[in-house]
Amino acid sequence: MQNRLMELLLFYPLFLFSLSFHEAAHGFMAEKFGDRTARIFGRITLNPLAHMDIVGTVMLPIFGILTGAPVIGWGKPVPVDPSEFRGDVRRSSLWVAAFGPLSNFFLAVVFAILVRLTYAAVPYILPNLVPGGVLSSVIGISLSIFEMGVILNLVLGIFNMIPLPPLDGGTVLRGILPVASLRGYDKFSRYSFFILLALFVSGLLRYMLIPVFFVANYLLP
C-alpha cells in the first residue's frame, strides 16, 4: 500500500499535466481554425483546475493508480463552436479532435528523450554518485517520472483514439466517413457510452496496453 501511495504522489501530478496539455491542445487547434471559444473560457491553459472532471480527472485515474489498472481518464470537454471555423467544418473538427491524442504522443516522445538523456549523462556523474545519496535519489525519481510519462501519454493517446464518441477518435472517424454514412454512425453513437463501459468492466481495455508497450519498447532504451 505504501508503494501505491508513492506512485500516486509521483503519478497523479504527471497525469494532471498530461491531461491539461491534451485539453489545451484542443483549444489551441480550434483557435488556429478561427474559434476562440476555448480561449474565452480560459481552457487554453496547463492549469488542471480549468479542465477537471470529477470522474475522468479524479476518481478513475486515482482508482487506476491505486489498483494497478490501466490509468485512463478525461477532462471537461473543451467548448468548441464549429460555426466559427474557417473553411471545411468537418475537416477542422477532425483536426481539433486529433490534436489532443497527438499532443500526448508528442509528450511521450519528449519524455522518452529525457529518459535517454538521463541515461547518457549517468556515466559522467557516476564518480559523484553515493548509493542512497541525494543525487542518486534525484536521478532515480527523475527516471521513474520520465518513464511513467512515456507510458501514461501513450495510454492517454491510444485510449482517446478509440473510435467511439465522446472520445476524440469518434470525432476523427466522423470526419473521415462518407457523408452518406453519417446518419447511421450518429445512431450507433448513442450506444457508445455503454460499449465503453462494457470494455472497461470486462477488462478488454487491457488489450490497449499491447500497442502501448510495443511503442514504449521502441522509444525507451
C-alpha angles and dihedrals in degrees: 000000000000090000090051091052090050089051089051092053092050101033105042097060087048089051092050091050093048093046092048090050089051095050094043088052090060091053093044093054092044089055090051088057092050105268113119096177094110090049091051092051092048096246099130092084140100090228102118092207089070092058104036122135113183094226103031098037102033118017103035100044094044089050089051094049094047095045101037092243120140108286108236131157148136141219132230109296111266109243110246128177108201091191087071094057119113113229127354110012096205093050092047092048090050093055094044089054095043094050091070097061090036089057089055092050088050090052090048089057092046092052090046090054089050090052092051093046091051092051090046091053096049096081090056095051096035093100089059096048119110115193107251091008127134095260092050090050093048092051092047094048092044092053091049092051094046093048090047088051091057095049095041095051093046089052093048093046096048094041092052091049092062100122097239126102136272084035118088092248089064091057091045091052091048089053094056101038118102112263090244090062097051097087092053092045092051090052091049090049091067088075097044094101091056091047091052091046090051091049090051097045094044093051093238089127087073088075085068086074091068095076089036094060092039091057093039091055088055095047100042125068 
